Amino acid sequence: MHLVYPAVLSALLFSTGLYGVLARRNAILVLMSVELMLNAVNLNLVAFDVWLARAARDTLHSGQALTLFTIAVAAAEIGIGLAIVLAVYRNRGTSDIDKLRDTAEGPDGAEPGAVAAQKTEATA
């Protein structure tokens, strides 16, 4: 099998994942798109490992070892990311990335204490 086939498939998977990260608003779909990009990298690592193993008989199969490491990191990333998304959803009621702001910011980028002071001044 030629190296071109898995490389093209990997490029398509990575492009699809990149589009998903840039275009989606739901945090869960963004995490799924990141996983798609990591799987494209894993496919590339294994394809190049097989391709290089044909050239040298005694190889360490470092591409497969890196793939296992990437899978472990991706599993940890999705676990922590999903926990963060669920915590944010419980607190804010939405997982829409555009509607979420930093917790230190108030509306229009003001500090939360300044917003509270403005509200008390408006009611007084």
SULMO-V457786 format. One record per helix or strand of 2 or more residues. SS is the DSSP state (A for helix, B for strand). FROM is the first residue (numbers start at 1). TO is the last residue. Records with the same first field share a line. If there is no record, write none. Layout:
# SULMO-V457786
SS: FROM-TO + FROM-TO
This chain:
# SULMO-V457786
A: 3-23 + 27-55 + 62-92 + 97-99 + 107-109 + 112-123
